[in-house]
Each structure stands twice: as C-alpha cells, then as structure tokens.
Amino acid sequence: MTDLQEQNYNTGSLLDALWSFQSNGQRWRFRIIKKILPLGTMQQDFLDFLQHHIIR
C-alpha cells in the first residue's frame, strides 16, 4: 500500500465501489463489486480495509 500514490476510494453505487491510484507513473482504476456470493464476507472485509487504509 505504501507504493501507491494519489489513492482514492469511493463507495460508488449500491452495487460497486471505485478504487483508483497511481503507481510507477501509471494510473489504475478498479470498479469492485460489493457482493460476490462465493467470497462470503471476504469481499466486504477487503472493501473495509481499503476504506480505512487509503493514504491521502
């Protein structure tokens, strides 16, 4: 997480969240579905981690 710069996390709509960052001069953007049934609570745990550890 420390190599990621200009991080942004947005809870987006009810179905997804947006996570973007810059690393090694490239900009990355991910749209993450909030609920993936086979993952159980792991998906929400990951989104909670992102939300609480974004470096601004």
C-alpha positions in Angstrom: 0.0 0.0 0.0 2.9 2.4 0.6 4.0 2.3 -3.1 0.5 3.5 -4.2 0.2 7.3 -4.7 -2.9 9.5 -5.1 -5.2 6.9 -3.8 -9.0 7.5 -3.9 -11.8 5.3 -2.7 -15.4 6.0 -3.4 -18.2 3.7 -2.3 -19.9 4.3 -5.6 -23.4 3.0 -6.1 -25.2 0.3 -4.0 -23.6 -2.4 -6.2 -19.9 -1.4 -6.5 -17.0 0.7 -5.2 -14.3 2.6 -7.1 -10.6 2.4 -6.1 -8.0 4.4 -8.0 -4.3 5.1 -7.5 -1.1 5.9 -9.3 1.9 3.6 -9.2 5.2 3.8 -11.1 3.8 6.6 -13.3 0.7 4.7 -14.3 -2.8 5.4 -13.2 -5.0 2.5 -12.2 -8.7 2.4 -11.6 -10.8 -0.6 -10.4 -14.6 -0.9 -10.1 -15.2 -3.5 -7.4 -18.5 -5.4 -7.0 -19.5 -5.1 -3.3 -21.1 -8.5 -3.0 -19.6 -11.7 -4.6 -21.5 -14.6 -3.1 -18.8 -17.3 -3.3 -16.4 -15.0 -1.3 -18.7 -14.6 1.6 -17.6 -11.8 3.9 -14.1 -11.6 2.4 -15.2 -9.1 -0.2 -16.7 -6.7 2.4 -13.6 -7.2 4.6 -11.4 -6.2 1.6 -13.5 -3.1 0.9 -13.4 -2.1 4.6 -9.6 -2.5 4.6 -9.4 -0.2 1.5 -11.7 2.4 3.0 -9.7 2.6 6.3 -6.1 2.4 4.8 -6.2 4.8 1.9 -3.3 7.2 2.2 -4.4 10.7 1.3 
